[in-house]
Amino acid sequence: MKKSISLLLLLLGLIGRGVAQDQPELETLDDKLSRHVATKMPGWKHKRGEPIQGSKNVLIERWGTSNRVVTVSVVPHKSADEAREALIDFVKYDRDKEQLKGLGDEAVAWGYGLSQIVLRRGRFNIYISSYAEIGSDSNMRSLSEAERGERDRTEMRRLSREFAKLVTEAMNLP
């Protein structure tokens, strides 16, 4: 029984130490992302999100305007190899996916209109999703429902790629 308790305490200590080591990196990344996006996307409001209950060691950032929202979630892994495997496992069953060049070490677009992105930079996986309410744009009222749907997908795809570039740039900052 004492061995079990000792082992449990040791494991909790190792897990806690891993989480504690990632927190300063995530805080630094939070600062870099916030400053870089504020510079490149003036007028966008920023809010730091909270991970879902039970999740730890995840950075969630949200930027938005009145009718656009982009969420960036950063998940650290123990190594670049582990992050690569997690990325591959995440998209392997999605039929519609596209490899993206020039974003992090590797990146894949997937989901609704290929508007979601997961990219890996070192041991970090970054998930980017966007939402656009283009129906409220003044020039959209004359479009058919199918045309509005296509415009939604196109705008979300554009936003996700733009933010993926911003995230990649921010991660390269000193």
Residue pairs with C-beta under 8 A, 6 or more apart in sequence:
18 57
18 78
19 56
19 57
22 57
22 76
23 57
25 76
26 57
26 59
26 74
26 76
29 59
29 74
29 124
29 170
29 171
30 48
30 59
30 61
32 170
32 171
32 173
33 61
33 72
33 166
33 167
33 170
34 46
34 61
35 170
36 166
36 169
36 170
36 173
37 44
37 46
37 63
37 163
37 166
37 170
38 44
38 46
40 166
41 63
41 166
43 65
44 63
44 64
44 65
45 63
45 64
45 65
46 61
46 62
46 63
47 61
47 62
47 63
47 64
48 59
48 60
48 61
48 62
49 60
49 61
49 62
49 71
49 73
50 60
51 58
51 60
57 75
57 76
58 73
58 74
58 75
59 72
59 73
59 74
60 71
60 72
60 73
60 74
61 71
61 72
61 73
61 74
62 69
62 70
62 71
62 72
63 69
63 70
63 72
63 163
64 70
66 136
67 132
67 133
67 134
67 136
67 137
68 130
68 131
68 132
68 133
68 155
68 159
69 130
69 131
70 128
70 129
70 130
70 131
70 159
70 160
70 163
71 127
71 128
71 129
71 130
72 126
72 127
72 128
72 163
72 167
73 126
73 127
73 128
74 124
74 125
74 126
74 127
75 86
75 124
75 125
75 126
75 127
76 123
76 124
77 83
77 86
77 123
77 124
77 125
78 123
79 123
80 105
80 120
80 122
80 123
82 123
83 120
83 122
83 123
83 124
83 125
84 105
84 106
84 120
86 125
87 106
87 108
87 118
87 120
87 125
90 118
90 125
91 97
91 108
91 110
91 118
94 110
94 111
96 110
96 111
96 114
97 108
97 109
97 110
97 114
98 108
98 109
98 110
98 114
99 106
99 107
99 108
100 107
100 108
100 109
100 117
100 119
100 161
100 164
101 107
102 165
102 168
103 117
103 119
103 161
103 164
103 165
103 168
104 119
104 120
104 121
104 126
104 164
104 167
104 168
104 171
105 119
105 120
105 121
105 122
106 119
106 120
107 117
107 118
107 119
107 120
107 164
108 117
108 118
108 119
109 115
109 116
109 117
109 157
109 160
109 161
110 116
110 117
110 118
111 129
112 153
112 156
113 152
113 153
113 154
113 156
113 157
114 157
115 129
115 130
115 153
115 156
115 157
115 159
115 160
116 127
116 128
116 129
116 130
116 160
117 127
117 128
117 129
117 160
117 161
117 164
118 125
118 126
118 127
118 128
119 125
119 126
119 128
119 164
119 167
119 168
120 126
121 168
121 171
124 171
126 164
126 167
128 160
128 163
128 164
128 167
129 160
130 155
130 156
130 159
130 160
130 163
131 156
132 152
132 155
132 156
132 159
134 140
134 148
134 151
134 152
134 155
135 148
140 148
140 151
143 151
